[in-house]
Amino acid sequence: MITLIYDGSWNGLLTSVFEAYERKLSDALIEPEQHHQPSMFRAGLRVYTDETKAQRVWKGLKKYLAADTCLQLYAAYLSEIPDIGQTIYQYMQQVFKRQASPEGDYANAAVLRIAQVSKMVHREKHRMEAFIRFQLTQDGLYYAGIEPDFNVIPLLLKHFKNRYADQRWLIYDIKRLYGIYYDLHTVEEIEINLSEKVKAGTMYAELFHTDETLYQTLWKDYFKHVNITERKNTRLHLQHVPRRYWKYLTEKQF
């Protein structure tokens, strides 16, 4: 019995699946190195990410899975749940065994879990699309700091590139220390070191454009006046806008 240990990346996971099949390890356990716990009952084998092997697995899956189902698997991976890689592997085993998509077969534990986790990740993605508030910096860059429950940055790229195609912007994941930057032409993933104040968007005098404070004041005033106190339903509001997101919403900074 062998544990395949990968670097935590998506291609690393796909490479591990390739190695499991190439070595005929039907009972392999696949774990990211950051969550691996040595066991006296299982030998550990380090898997080095190989993009060619990863792409062979991915292309093989696409023969049997629709694009939306492939996205389900990737979204589940972005959940960062420690053992989700093993569930994804078990799902892929079903695909290659049946040579068909197992989607909808919720009697299978792996299929059911992938559907559930993917749904949670996409719910967080939609929340980020609704809750992100950009702030204009002195050099004309629109900055937004976020702290999502799951690693949804890769899923946000298309939405914001299409919606804000005429302005430079940076969406930065404070928890995972990376972001995506759009320069009016392409979007690229970047890693930068930001101070805590810059991450939270509080250094207005030093960093943000002078018009930004005025804009936020006007937005708060608008939000305050359209809010009908008599119809306030705090419980319903918290269901749609959980309190943990409030620190990034301009209208909540009273």
Summary of the structure (lengths in Angstrom):
residues: 254
radius of gyration: 21.8
end to end distance: 57.7
largest distance: 66.3
contacts: 683
relative contact order: 0.08
helix: 51%
strand: 15%
